[in-house]
């Protein structure tokens, strides 16, 4: 199997394999010493994450062979140490010939078919929210906050999360990004992730930001779909990856 995409989130892990399709499930391993092997977008328990991914790969009806290319989603502004842990997990689980990383917001834009022009996008996960300005599918500026839908479930007000995203958008304004940001605002704010389906968040964001807020057609799988497309592209055009 030549291409594989992985989105290892704080609440859900998704895997896409060429010619095999998609499997997903909770990113929780009862055997993990930490209880939850991924927290706030960071790998906490390497061994548990490896077990989680290898067990998920076994859910395919046909065995998933070694991959030529694995593309993994990473939170925007991921540090070198955080990416190193993620790399360790993926290499142990899949032994890929090539391992590539893609910012989750960029993958979600690709998966949503929204890479043309300037784009404002917010990926609202269970424990992490990422807000970014993209230009033709490339991240121009981004912010992230350790806040998500799990916090809303625990009683945090929706307005807190919407205000964080609005502040992120304001912080994206720089001299270099001014023209792209103006064009993106005219287009509106695209929501992906679990938060895109929250019943009150879209209206709160629209009110607070004064922007048109819309969600991707498949917000929960947009990033994984985009990572899969990136994996196939890398397979066809190795010099560009």
Residue pairs with C-beta under 8 A, 6 or more apart in sequence:
1 17
1 18
1 19
1 20
1 64
1 65
1 66
1 67
2 18
2 67
2 68
2 69
2 235
3 17
3 18
3 67
3 68
3 69
3 70
3 71
3 228
3 231
3 232
3 234
3 235
4 15
4 16
4 17
4 18
4 64
4 67
4 69
4 70
4 71
4 94
4 96
4 231
5 15
5 16
5 17
5 70
5 71
5 72
5 73
5 224
5 227
5 228
5 230
5 231
6 13
6 14
6 15
6 16
6 53
6 70
6 71
6 72
6 73
6 90
6 224
6 227
7 13
7 14
7 15
7 72
7 73
7 104
7 107
7 223
7 224
7 227
8 27
8 38
8 43
8 49
8 53
8 72
8 73
8 86
8 89
9 27
9 38
9 41
9 125
9 126
10 27
10 36
10 38
10 39
10 40
10 41
10 125
10 126
10 127
10 128
10 148
10 150
11 26
11 27
11 125
11 126
11 127
11 150
11 194
12 24
12 25
12 26
12 27
12 126
12 194
12 220
13 24
13 25
13 26
13 27
13 38
13 52
13 53
13 56
14 22
14 23
14 24
14 221
14 223
14 224
15 22
15 23
15 24
15 53
15 56
15 57
15 224
16 22
16 224
16 225
16 227
16 228
16 231
17 57
17 60
17 64
17 67
18 228
18 231
18 232
18 235
20 60
20 61
20 62
20 64
21 60
22 221
22 224
23 56
23 59
23 60
24 56
24 221
24 224
25 56
25 59
27 36
27 37
27 38
27 52
28 35
28 36
28 37
29 37
29 45
29 48
29 49
29 51
29 52
31 48
31 51
32 45
32 47
32 48
33 45
33 48
34 44
34 45
34 48
36 44
37 43
37 44
37 45
37 48
37 49
37 52
38 44
38 49
39 127
40 127
40 128
40 146
41 75
41 78
41 82
41 125
41 127
41 128
41 144
41 146
42 82
42 85
43 49
43 82
43 85
43 86
43 89
46 85
46 88
46 89
46 92
49 89
49 93
50 89
50 92
50 93
53 89
53 90
53 93
53 94
54 93
57 64
57 93
57 94
66 94
66 95
66 96
66 97
67 94
67 96
67 97
68 96
68 97
68 98
68 235
69 96
69 97
69 98
69 100
69 231
69 234
69 235
69 241
70 90
70 94
70 96
70 98
70 99
70 100
70 231
71 100
71 101
71 102
71 107
71 227
71 228
71 230
71 231
71 234
72 86
72 90
72 99
72 100
72 101
72 102
72 227
73 101
73 102
73 103
73 104
73 107
73 223
73 224
73 227
74 82
74 83
74 86
74 101
74 102
74 103
74 104
75 82
75 103
75 104
75 128
75 130
75 144
76 103
76 104
76 105
76 130
76 132
76 139
76 142
76 143
76 144
77 130
77 142
77 143
77 144
78 86
78 101
78 103
83 101
86 101
87 99
90 96
90 99
91 99
98 234
98 238
98 241
100 230
100 231
100 234
100 241
102 226
102 227
102 230
103 130
103 132
103 139
103 142
104 123
104 130
104 223
105 121
105 123
105 130
105 131
105 132
105 134
105 139
105 142
105 192
105 223
106 132
106 134
106 137
106 138
106 139
106 226
107 222
107 223
107 224
107 225
107 226
107 227
107 230
108 121
108 123
108 192
108 193
108 216
108 222
108 223
108 226
109 115
109 119
109 121
109 134
109 137
109 190
109 222
109 226
110 137
110 225
110 226
110 227
110 229
110 230
111 216
111 218
111 221
111 222
111 223
111 224
111 225
111 226
111 227
111 228
111 229
112 190
112 192
112 216
112 217
112 218
112 222
112 226
114 121
114 190
114 216
115 134
115 136
115 137
116 136
117 135
117 136
117 183
117 184
117 187
118 133
118 134
118 135
118 179
118 180
118 181
118 183
118 184
118 187
119 133
119 134
119 135
119 184
119 187
119 190
120 131
120 132
120 133
120 169
120 172
120 181
120 184
120 185
120 187
120 188
120 189
120 190
120 211
121 131
121 132
121 134
121 189
121 190
121 191
121 192
122 129
122 130
122 131
122 132
122 165
122 168
122 189
122 190
122 191
122 192
122 193
122 195
122 205
123 129
123 130
123 131
123 132
123 192
123 193
123 223
124 148
124 149
124 161
124 165
124 191
124 192
124 193
124 194
124 195
124 196
124 198
124 201
125 148
125 149
125 193
125 194
125 195
126 148
126 149
126 150
126 194
127 146
127 147
127 148
127 150
127 151
128 144
128 145
128 146
128 147
128 148
129 144
129 145
129 147
129 148
129 161
129 164
129 165
129 168
129 195
130 142
130 143
130 144
131 142
131 143
131 144
131 165
131 168
131 169
131 172
132 139
132 140
132 141
132 142
132 143
132 172
133 139
133 140
133 141
133 142
133 172
133 177
133 180
133 181
133 184
134 140
134 184
135 180
140 172
140 176
140 177
140 180
141 171
141 172
141 174
141 177
142 172
143 167
143 168
143 171
143 172
145 164
145 168
147 156
147 160
147 161
147 164
148 161
148 194
148 195
149 193
149 194
149 195
149 198
151 160
151 161
152 158
152 161
152 198
152 201
158 198
158 200
158 201
158 204
159 204
159 208
161 195
161 201
161 204
162 201
162 204
162 205
162 207
162 208
162 209
163 208
165 189
165 205
165 209
166 205
166 208
166 209
169 185
169 189
169 209
169 211
172 181
173 181
185 211
187 212
188 211
188 212
188 213
188 214
189 205
189 209
189 211
189 212
189 213
189 214
190 214
190 215
190 216
191 201
191 202
191 205
191 213
191 214
191 215
191 216
191 219
192 215
192 216
192 219
192 220
192 222
192 223
193 219
193 220
193 222
193 223
194 219
194 220
195 201
196 202
196 215
196 216
196 219
196 220
197 215
197 219
197 220
202 213
202 215
203 213
205 211
205 213
206 212
206 213
216 222
218 225
233 240
233 241
234 240
234 241
